[in-house]
Amino acid sequence: MPDSLYTLVSYLFNALTLVVIGRALLSWFDPGMRSSVGRVLYDITEPMLAPIRRLLPGMGGIDFSPIILIILLQFLQQFILRQLA
């Protein structure tokens, strides 16, 4: 059972990381997130990205919040997986 929980947590964090990367890449082509895929990615990631954006100072139009979120997700994943091991 612990192995399956370990694997599930790992997959969830990896999927969330891919969703954040997907949103960042899609924002170059669909900045308003008007497509259905863009809307889903926005709805999943915005609750996590908005607080980070509020904490970061303005960077001249460059949004570093996805990078910060990915780093935080990786730290959190490693912490949780160590607790499960």
PADO-292063 format. One record per residue: residue number from 1; residue in three letters; x, y, z negated of N, C-alpha, C in turn. Coordinates in pm, 1 decimal. Last residue first. Example, Ala and Ser with C-alpha at 12.3 -4.5 7.8 and 13.67 -1.06 7.14 Angstrom:
+-----+------+----------+----------+----------+----------+----------+----------+----------+----------+----------+
! seq ! type !     n.xx !     n.yy !     n.zz !    ca.xx !    ca.yy !    ca.zz !     c.xx !     c.yy !     c.zz !
+-----+------+----------+----------+----------+----------+----------+----------+----------+----------+----------+
!   2 !  SER !   1285.0 !   -225.0 !   -708.0 !   1367.0 !   -106.0 !   -714.0 !   1290.0 !      3.0 !   -787.0 !
!   1 !  ALA !   1319.0 !   -569.0 !   -780.0 !   1230.0 !   -450.0 !   -780.0 !   1320.0 !   -330.0 !   -780.0 !
+-----+------+----------+----------+----------+----------+----------+----------+----------+----------+----------+
***
This chain:
+-----+------+----------+----------+----------+----------+----------+----------+----------+----------+----------+
! seq ! type !     n.xx !     n.yy !     n.zz !    ca.xx !    ca.yy !    ca.zz !     c.xx !     c.yy !     c.zz !
+-----+------+----------+----------+----------+----------+----------+----------+----------+----------+----------+
!  85 !  ALA !    823.1 !    747.2 !   -269.9 !    924.4 !    641.3 !   -252.9 !    956.7 !    572.3 !   -383.9 !
!  84 !  LEU !    662.0 !    960.0 !   -331.9 !    598.4 !    832.3 !   -297.7 !    696.2 !    716.1 !   -291.0 !
!  83 !  GLN !    839.9 !   1166.4 !   -369.0 !    755.9 !   1125.0 !   -483.0 !    691.0 !    989.5 !   -457.3 !
!  82 !  ARG !    941.9 !   1189.4 !   -115.1 !   1031.4 !   1144.7 !   -223.2 !    951.3 !   1098.9 !   -344.2 !
!  81 !  LEU !    716.4 !   1286.2 !     16.3 !    766.1 !   1152.7 !     50.1 !    862.8 !   1100.8 !    -54.6 !
!  80 !  ILE !    697.0 !   1541.6 !    -97.6 !    590.7 !   1443.6 !   -119.1 !    640.8 !   1302.2 !    -90.4 !
!  79 !  PHE !    939.2 !   1657.8 !     -5.4 !    908.0 !   1651.4 !   -147.5 !    804.4 !   1542.3 !   -175.5 !
!  78 !  GLN !    911.2 !   1640.9 !    274.5 !   1020.6 !   1569.5 !    207.3 !    994.3 !   1554.2 !     57.8 !
!  77 !  GLN !    685.4 !   1807.3 !    306.7 !    681.7 !   1667.5 !    347.7 !    790.2 !   1587.8 !    275.3 !
!  76 !  LEU !    787.1 !   2052.5 !    218.6 !    676.1 !   1989.3 !    147.7 !    665.5 !   1841.0 !    181.4 !
!  75 !  PHE !    983.0 !   2098.6 !    415.7 !   1020.0 !   2087.9 !    274.2 !    911.7 !   2015.5 !    195.0 !
!  74 !  GLN !    816.2 !   2106.3 !    643.2 !    921.8 !   2005.8 !    633.7 !    967.2 !   1987.4 !    489.4 !
!  73 !  LEU !    654.2 !   2327.3 !    587.0 !    593.9 !   2194.6 !    603.1 !    698.0 !   2083.4 !    588.3 !
!  72 !  LEU !    847.7 !   2530.9 !    587.3 !    774.9 !   2499.2 !    464.5 !    710.7 !   2360.3 !    471.4 !
!  71 !  ILE !    919.1 !   2520.9 !    860.5 !   1020.2 !   2495.9 !    757.2 !    952.9 !   2457.6 !    625.7 !
!  70 !  ILE !    671.6 !   2590.6 !    972.4 !    732.8 !   2460.4 !   1004.3 !    838.2 !   2425.1 !    900.0 !
!  69 !  LEU !    640.0 !   2851.1 !    869.9 !    545.9 !   2745.5 !    833.8 !    604.8 !   2608.1 !    861.5 !
!  68 !  ILE !    852.5 !   2984.4 !    996.5 !    850.1 !   2976.9 !    850.3 !    757.9 !   2862.3 !    806.8 !
!  67 !  ILE !    763.1 !   2959.2 !   1260.0 !    892.1 !   2901.9 !   1220.9 !    896.9 !   2883.0 !   1070.0 !
!  66 !  PRO !    519.6 !   3102.3 !   1254.8 !    520.6 !   2957.8 !   1285.6 !    651.7 !   2890.0 !   1244.4 !
!  65 !  SER !    611.7 !   3369.8 !   1183.3 !    535.0 !   3288.2 !   1088.6 !    528.3 !   3139.6 !   1126.7 !
!  64 !  PHE !    735.5 !   3543.8 !   1350.2 !    818.8 !   3436.9 !   1295.5 !    740.8 !   3343.8 !   1202.1 !
!  63 !  ASP !    653.9 !   3715.6 !   1622.3 !    589.0 !   3649.2 !   1510.0 !    673.5 !   3530.9 !   1464.8 !
!  62 !  ILE !    746.8 !   4027.7 !   1736.2 !    784.4 !   3886.1 !   1733.5 !    726.3 !   3824.5 !   1606.6 !
!  61 !  GLY !    692.5 !   4296.8 !   1712.8 !    611.0 !   4217.7 !   1803.8 !    645.7 !   4070.5 !   1809.2 !
!  60 !  GLY !    877.5 !   4388.1 !   1519.4 !    878.8 !   4440.1 !   1655.3 !    803.4 !   4353.5 !   1753.5 !
!  59 !  MET !    824.1 !   4273.5 !   1275.4 !    947.6 !   4236.7 !   1345.2 !    946.0 !   4282.5 !   1490.5 !
!  58 !  GLY !    706.7 !   4372.6 !    958.2 !    693.3 !   4380.1 !   1104.0 !    826.1 !   4355.6 !   1172.6 !
!  57 !  PRO !    765.5 !   4129.1 !    692.6 !    762.4 !   4265.7 !    747.1 !    746.8 !   4261.4 !    898.8 !
!  56 !  LEU !    550.1 !   3875.4 !    562.5 !    663.7 !   3914.0 !    646.9 !    652.8 !   4059.9 !    689.9 !
!  55 !  LEU !    307.8 !   3841.4 !    431.9 !    429.1 !   3857.4 !    352.0 !    548.5 !   3906.5 !    433.5 !
!  54 !  ARG !    123.0 !   3805.5 !    634.6 !    104.1 !   3918.4 !    542.6 !    230.2 !   3945.8 !    461.8 !
!  53 !  ARG !    216.7 !   3567.3 !    748.3 !    224.0 !   3692.3 !    824.8 !    210.4 !   3814.8 !    735.3 !
!  52 !  ILE !    141.7 !   3389.5 !    548.3 !    284.4 !   3408.4 !    577.5 !    303.8 !   3540.2 !    652.0 !
!  51 !  PRO !   -138.0 !   3400.5 !    565.6 !    -69.2 !   3446.2 !    443.4 !     80.5 !   3470.9 !    464.0 !
!  50 !  ALA !   -171.9 !   3302.4 !    840.5 !   -210.3 !   3437.9 !    799.6 !   -142.5 !   3482.9 !    669.9 !
!  49 !  LEU !   -103.8 !   3029.7 !    862.2 !    -15.3 !   3131.5 !    916.7 !    -46.3 !   3272.0 !    864.7 !
!  48 !  MET !   -309.9 !   2882.0 !    749.7 !   -174.5 !   2866.5 !    695.0 !    -81.6 !   2978.2 !    740.7 !
!  47 !  PRO !   -538.1 !   2953.6 !    893.1 !   -540.1 !   2963.0 !    746.0 !   -402.1 !   2947.6 !    681.4 !
!  46 !  GLU !   -446.0 !   2898.2 !   1164.5 !   -456.9 !   3034.7 !   1114.1 !   -465.9 !   3043.6 !    961.3 !
!  45 !  THR !   -454.5 !   2626.9 !   1244.3 !   -330.8 !   2685.5 !   1193.6 !   -345.9 !   2823.0 !   1128.1 !
!  44 !  ILE !   -715.7 !   2555.8 !   1323.9 !   -639.0 !   2467.5 !   1235.8 !   -524.0 !   2542.4 !   1169.0 !
!  43 !  ASP !   -797.2 !   2763.2 !   1491.7 !   -877.2 !   2730.9 !   1373.4 !   -801.0 !   2642.8 !   1274.3 !
!  42 !  TYR !   -601.7 !   2745.8 !   1694.4 !   -612.9 !   2865.5 !   1611.7 !   -686.3 !   2832.7 !   1481.6 !
!  41 !  LEU !   -662.5 !   2499.0 !   1807.0 !   -531.2 !   2519.2 !   1745.8 !   -532.9 !   2640.2 !   1652.7 !
!  40 !  VAL !   -920.0 !   2561.4 !   1901.4 !   -901.4 !   2455.0 !   1802.0 !   -767.6 !   2472.5 !   1729.8 !
!  39 !  ARG !   -856.0 !   2764.9 !   2086.1 !   -946.7 !   2793.4 !   1973.5 !   -931.0 !   2688.9 !   1862.4 !
!  38 !  GLY !   -699.7 !   2630.0 !   2271.8 !   -643.3 !   2740.0 !   2194.1 !   -726.5 !   2770.9 !   2071.4 !
!  37 !  VAL !   -892.6 !   2458.9 !   2375.8 !   -776.1 !   2403.1 !   2306.9 !   -713.5 !   2510.0 !   2218.1 !
!  36 !  SER !  -1064.3 !   2645.6 !   2493.5 !  -1114.8 !   2558.3 !   2386.9 !   -999.7 !   2496.1 !   2307.7 !
!  35 !  SER !   -922.4 !   2977.3 !   2534.1 !   -952.8 !   2841.4 !   2580.6 !   -999.8 !   2755.7 !   2463.2 !
!  34 !  ARG !   -848.8 !   3207.3 !   2402.9 !   -985.1 !   3199.0 !   2455.8 !  -1021.1 !   3059.1 !   2505.3 !
!  33 !  MET !   -624.6 !   3324.2 !   2270.5 !   -675.6 !   3192.9 !   2232.8 !   -822.0 !   3177.2 !   2275.5 !
!  32 !  GLY !   -500.4 !   3545.8 !   2363.5 !   -626.0 !   3567.2 !   2293.8 !   -688.7 !   3438.7 !   2242.4 !
!  31 !  PRO !   -278.0 !   3440.9 !   2502.3 !   -258.4 !   3516.6 !   2377.8 !   -387.3 !   3538.6 !   2298.7 !
!  30 !  ASP !   -194.1 !   3201.2 !   2662.9 !   -330.7 !   3237.5 !   2628.1 !   -327.9 !   3316.4 !   2496.7 !
!  29 !  PHE !     78.9 !   3176.8 !   2688.7 !     -3.6 !   3168.7 !   2808.9 !   -147.6 !   3212.5 !   2786.0 !
!  28 !  TRP !    186.3 !   3201.8 !   2436.0 !    254.7 !   3270.3 !   2546.2 !    165.2 !   3276.9 !   2670.4 !
!  27 !  SER !     33.2 !   3037.5 !   2279.9 !     15.3 !   3182.0 !   2263.5 !     87.8 !   3261.2 !   2372.1 !
!  26 !  LEU !    127.6 !   2783.8 !   2326.7 !      7.3 !   2826.4 !   2397.5 !    -14.0 !   2977.5 !   2387.1 !
!  25 !  LEU !    342.7 !   2778.9 !   2145.6 !    366.7 !   2772.2 !   2290.2 !    246.3 !   2822.2 !   2369.7 !
!  24 !  ALA !    205.8 !   2794.7 !   1900.7 !    307.8 !   2894.1 !   1934.5 !    333.8 !   2895.3 !   2085.3 !
!  23 !  ARG !     44.4 !   2566.1 !   1914.7 !    -17.2 !   2699.3 !   1910.3 !     84.0 !   2806.3 !   1949.8 !
!  22 !  GLY !    243.3 !   2365.8 !   1917.1 !    150.5 !   2380.6 !   2029.4 !     85.3 !   2517.8 !   2032.0 !
!  21 !  ILE !    352.7 !   2405.2 !   1662.3 !    436.0 !   2427.1 !   1781.3 !    348.0 !   2447.1 !   1904.2 !
!  20 !  VAL !    128.2 !   2331.6 !   1511.2 !    185.4 !   2465.7 !   1496.9 !    272.4 !   2499.1 !   1618.4 !
!  19 !  VAL !    101.7 !   2065.1 !   1594.4 !     -8.2 !   2159.7 !   1618.3 !     42.9 !   2303.1 !   1608.9 !
!  18 !  LEU !    339.4 !   1955.8 !   1497.4 !    316.7 !   1961.1 !   1642.0 !    203.5 !   2058.3 !   1677.6 !
!  17 !  THR !    287.3 !   1976.6 !   1222.2 !    401.1 !   2048.5 !   1281.0 !    383.2 !   2061.4 !   1431.8 !
!  16 !  LEU !     74.6 !   1798.4 !   1204.7 !     53.5 !   1940.0 !   1173.5 !    166.1 !   2025.4 !   1230.2 !
!  15 !  ALA !    207.4 !   1560.0 !   1266.0 !     99.5 !   1608.5 !   1352.6 !     74.3 !   1757.0 !   1329.6 !
!  14 !  ASN !    381.5 !   1542.7 !   1047.6 !    436.1 !   1552.8 !   1183.3 !    330.7 !   1605.0 !   1280.9 !
!  13 !  PHE !    196.6 !   1518.6 !    839.1 !    284.6 !   1635.1 !    843.8 !    346.1 !   1652.9 !    982.8 !
!  12 !  LEU !     75.4 !   1273.0 !    913.1 !     -3.8 !   1395.2 !    897.8 !     83.4 !   1520.2 !    907.0 !
!  11 !  TYR !    290.2 !   1090.4 !    910.2 !    218.8 !   1118.9 !   1035.2 !    139.3 !   1249.6 !   1026.4 !
!  10 !  SER !    354.5 !   1097.3 !    633.5 !    453.4 !   1134.1 !    734.7 !    386.6 !   1171.5 !    867.0 !
!   9 !  VAL !    119.1 !    999.0 !    524.5 !    164.3 !   1134.8 !    490.5 !    263.9 !   1184.0 !    594.7 !
!   8 !  LEU !    124.1 !    738.7 !    639.4 !     13.7 !    830.9 !    664.4 !     54.6 !    975.1 !    637.1 !
!   7 !  THR !    359.4 !    629.3 !    528.7 !    346.6 !    646.5 !    673.0 !    236.9 !    745.8 !    707.7 !
!   6 !  TYR !    286.8 !    628.2 !    257.0 !    408.2 !    697.5 !    301.8 !    399.6 !    728.5 !    451.1 !
!   5 !  LEU !     70.0 !    455.7 !    270.4 !     49.7 !    594.2 !    227.2 !    166.9 !    681.5 !    270.8 !
!   4 !  SER !    201.3 !    222.1 !    349.0 !     99.7 !    279.1 !    437.4 !     69.5 !    424.1 !    399.7 !
!   3 !  ASP !    369.6 !    180.3 !    129.9 !    427.2 !    202.1 !    262.7 !    326.5 !    265.4 !    357.5 !
!   2 !  PRO !    190.8 !    135.3 !    -81.9 !    269.9 !    258.0 !    -79.5 !    332.4 !    286.3 !     57.5 !
!   1 !  MET !     80.7 !   -121.0 !      0.0 !      0.0 !      0.0 !      0.0 !     85.1 !    127.6 !      0.0 !
+-----+------+----------+----------+----------+----------+----------+----------+----------+----------+----------+
***
